[in-house]
């Protein structure tokens, strides 16, 4: 008999499903603090939670029988995943179960903004009849601009097309054919904000997307445009949004998420041309039922068959195989991170080739590790060996693998090639002494690099004075060069430099570097 503890409220449909399963016994006890959870968790094989239960190291070490933690929903910030992994406990979530609900809230906000519904409601309650003041606009044939084209963004696009809107989207990690297959035009971020009548955000929040909509983007928008955020607080610079709304640079906004929740004392609360909801993205009966039933099904499937759907930390190798492949997997992840940093367009295909002794390890874990490097930090879902392939497919990325026992200049070599619409980038890596990762080639340039910290990669004319100009610029900015490698390629008049720097360059400094006459391209990558 497998025992499941449910420590947060789940919908009745999920509870009923579990009660119907043979060999499964459930116990429901909500509101437990760490001490209370530690006292009882040792008797259970699985723990099903929402966002209230805090699964700390103390809880995990008290869970002597625990094999699974199932989160009914997406976020797993309340679970110590590294510690769970260390203890062999699988963590899984339900990433797509509430996607429709969140997408529909964005559409509801769009309609609310277009017809001034909250203002109209307040007006009637105040005994007024302000028909002329509350003149709205149709959404048909307007441009719906979607920032982020994952599961939720794609549902929003279909709803928008159903409303006869012109739908455009920006997502640098989705291949062009995905947009085309859904009847959506892929555009740049600048074009997205400039053309938008309604701009709706559906991307994850991480360093690259923090304040992705700031004063510069808001200044590009039409004065009649409106912006909607049902994704994550922090995607919009709220100070810049306040300024744009107050001064009429855009017409309106609707927010379901905020940089600080609840948004107490936010100056945005003073404005009339903005609509607020209290983080209701997943708050529908259907969504609560969907996530509850889905996590119940996933838990039962794992406990009965061992199949882990939506697992976030499940290795696919035996301990012996994992140990043998570990250093090659680490190298492949590094190459994937560098590859996505160098790519200027969405990657459509990734080729992973193992040569020499590298071909003696299983190729799939190594190629999946390269995918992890490409995807990590660029999608909302945590990426690992279990879900990397599915996420890559969803982003329109094809994976191709090959192995050969023949050596290519190095005893062990990994090549990772990324193909975009009109660009291919090949990176080669080797293990120095069988353990220390090295980047040894970028396209035609043989260049041995220690891949760590912040790397500055330049393409420049092969002539005197260029390296001096780059070094002077960095020195004047008080940025130290810790390593530098320069390479030329036969038949090319250009050189490549890979510079390890003491700290990341600001956007302004990177722009100055690109402004050096002989420098054709400069890319910064932080590993």
Helices and strands as residue ranges (DSSP letters): E 2-6, H 12-19, E 24-28, H 34-40, G 41-43, E 46-49, H 57-62, E 68-71, H 81-86, E 90-92, H 99-115, H 117-125, E 143-147, H 151-162, E 166-170, H 176-181, E 185-186, H 189-195, E 198-201, H 215-220, E 226-229, H 238-246, E 252-255, G 267-270, E 274-276, H 285-305, H 319-342, E 349-356, G 357-360, H 363-375, H 388-394, E 398-404, E 412-419, E 424-432, E 436-442, E 445-449, E 454-461, H 466-476, E 481-488, E 494-501, H 507-514, E 519-526
